[in-house]
Every structure is written in structure tokens, then in C-alpha cells.
Amino acid sequence: MSSTPNHRTMAEYYIQGLTRGFVTAAEVIRWSDEVIVAAPKSEDWMLDISTASEDDRMGVLHHLHAVTGEIDQATLTTLLAGR
């Protein structure tokens, strides 16, 4: 990967990771915190994930579906292959 994956691609990676069990809700929350710090303007989904409980895997999963944009399938495939 030559560039940082877009938010939608990362959201799909985390959706699959939570579903398959190789990612924890805490990891997704940390990612959201990093996104908020780097973003010029925060979006609702960022705040929803950031303030979710680490014990609420289904809630975090739900909030990931609110991330808009296009999935970069090649990047997603590379990310998933690394797991």
C-alpha cells in the first residue's frame, strides 16, 4: 500500500475484523481517536465510535456502518491478507 487507506476501507476492515474475531472493539476505538485528532472536522461516526464502550462490540460494529465513502477493494484485500 502506497498511501493511507481511506476511512471507509478501514471501517470495512474493522467490520470484518470484529465479525471474524481478529479485531477488538478497543482497537477500533483507538483508531477512531486517531482519526479525530487528524481530521480537520470530526464527523458523527467518529465521535460515536470514540465514545463507545470497549465492551459493546455490537455497538461499535453498528457505528462502523455509518462511515461513508468508497471501499478500495485492493487495499482492503491487502489489509486482510496481513491478518
Helices and strands as residue ranges (DSSP letters): H 7-20, H 25-38, H 44-50, H 57-64, H 73-81
